[in-house]
Amino acid sequence: MQKESLALHVMWHVDALLQVFPITIVTTVDKDGNINAAPYSLVVPFCSSPRNPQMLLISNRNWHTAQNIEATGEFVINYPRAAHLREITTTSRFYPAGVNELIYTEFTVMPARFVSPPRIVECYQHIECRVHAIMRPSPTQVNIVGAVLDLSADQGLYARSRLDRTAHVNAPLYWGIDETRGHIYGTTGALSTEAVEALPEDRKKVAGKAP
Ligand SMILES: Cc1cc2nc3c(=O)[nH]c(=O)nc-3n(C[C@H](O)[C@H](O)[C@H](O)COP(=O)(O)O)c2cc1C
């Protein structure tokens, strides 16, 4: 197979690069306590020792989310279901500072355990963070490392097997932007134990090796 190198535009990560991203909704509050919500896909969980679970959140520094985090040091990462794609899109609209995007959605909120920004009830999982470090790789961007204070999920979800809960939450997946600048979405809902067990057989058939 021949290979070709692709152009590295400013949006290369959601344009040229073919990679699936999670979709989360980050909730923050401003200094006056006004709630803000916005979708974020550039969120990376990591841990370099058992004592420092952390999240990397990558943001345009002009977004209210980033400004609120810089002002208060706190944020919550909420994981929505694909059924709420319309609500997710609504939170991505640009409203003036201090406007709570969630009032234009069906989402409701509940307090977080350790920080001021709320959790979104209809999301299946939440990560509460306090700022650990902020990097500024360019004049327009902030890379925020948050210390994870709490991970919470819908009661009973964690009792399921990992595969079942991945299929059950039917998480939306973001595949970037197409040639018309439309967003491409998928879901994890098609996953099941059966589907995964069937994979080796499918591969054999594709390879022409099935009996
Ligand atoms: C699916 C999706 C994922 C997004 N991910 C990010 C991201 O990771 N980083 C970012 O800076 N903006 C991201 N955005 C754009 C912001 O959500 C958007 O600009 C929003 O208006 C910012 O809102 P705010 O000013 O209230 O924070 C994303 C948008 C969508 C629709």
The ligand as an SDF file (V2000), in Angstrom:
LIG
                    3D

 31 33  0  0  0  0  0  0  0  0999 V2000
  -18.9090   18.3470   19.3060 C   0  0  0  0  0  0  0  0  0  0  0  0
  -18.1590   19.6140   19.6620 C   0  0  0  0  0  0  0  0  0  0  0  0
  -16.9370   19.5210   20.3160 C   0  0  0  0  0  0  0  0  0  0  0  0
  -16.2130   20.6670   20.6440 C   0  0  0  0  0  0  0  0  0  0  0  0
  -15.0020   20.5330   21.2780 N   0  0  0  0  0  0  0  0  0  0  0  0
  -14.2800   21.6320   21.5840 C   0  0  0  0  0  0  0  0  0  0  0  0
  -13.0080   21.5010   22.2380 C   0  0  0  0  0  0  0  0  0  0  0  0
  -12.5650   20.4000   22.5920 O   0  0  0  0  0  0  0  0  0  0  0  0
  -12.3020   22.6500   22.4830 N   0  0  0  0  0  0  0  0  0  0  0  0
  -12.7900   23.8970   22.1520 C   0  0  0  0  0  0  0  0  0  0  0  0
  -12.0960   24.8890   22.3890 O   0  0  0  0  0  0  0  0  0  0  0  0
  -14.0030   24.0510   21.5450 N   0  0  0  0  0  0  0  0  0  0  0  0
  -14.7610   22.9480   21.2690 C   0  0  0  0  0  0  0  0  0  0  0  0
  -15.9830   23.0800   20.6600 N   0  0  0  0  0  0  0  0  0  0  0  0
  -16.4970   24.4410   20.4080 C   0  0  0  0  0  0  0  0  0  0  0  0
  -17.1710   25.0600   21.6480 C   0  0  0  0  0  0  0  0  0  0  0  0
  -18.0300   24.1660   22.3050 O   0  0  0  0  0  0  0  0  0  0  0  0
  -18.0390   26.2640   21.2150 C   0  0  0  0  0  0  0  0  0  0  0  0
  -17.2310   27.2080   20.5870 O   0  0  0  0  0  0  0  0  0  0  0  0
  -18.8350   26.8980   22.3290 C   0  0  0  0  0  0  0  0  0  0  0  0
  -19.6110   27.9620   21.7770 O   0  0  0  0  0  0  0  0  0  0  0  0
  -18.0000   27.5080   23.4490 C   0  0  0  0  0  0  0  0  0  0  0  0
  -18.9350   27.9680   24.3990 O   0  0  0  0  0  0  0  0  0  0  0  0
  -18.5820   28.9210   25.6230 P   0  0  0  0  0  0  0  0  0  0  0  0
  -18.0630   30.2410   25.0480 O   0  0  0  0  0  0  0  0  0  0  0  0
  -19.8950   29.0960   26.3410 O   0  0  0  0  0  0  0  0  0  0  0  0
  -17.5530   28.2300   26.4540 O   0  0  0  0  0  0  0  0  0  0  0  0
  -16.7260   21.9510   20.3210 C   0  0  0  0  0  0  0  0  0  0  0  0
  -17.9650   22.0490   19.6710 C   0  0  0  0  0  0  0  0  0  0  0  0
  -18.6750   20.8940   19.3400 C   0  0  0  0  0  0  0  0  0  0  0  0
  -20.0000   21.0370   18.6310 C   0  0  0  0  0  0  0  0  0  0  0  0
  1  2  1  0
  2  3  1  0
  2 30  2  0
  3  4  2  0
  4  5  1  0
  4 28  1  0
  5  6  2  0
  6  7  1  0
  6 13  1  0
  7  8  2  0
  7  9  1  0
  9 10  1  0
 10 11  2  0
 10 12  1  0
 12 13  2  0
 13 14  1  0
 14 15  1  0
 14 28  1  0
 15 16  1  0
 16 17  1  0
 16 18  1  0
 18 19  1  0
 18 20  1  0
 20 21  1  0
 20 22  1  0
 22 23  1  0
 23 24  1  0
 24 25  2  0
 24 26  1  0
 24 27  1  0
 28 29  2  0
 29 30  1  0
 30 31  1  0
M  END
$$$$
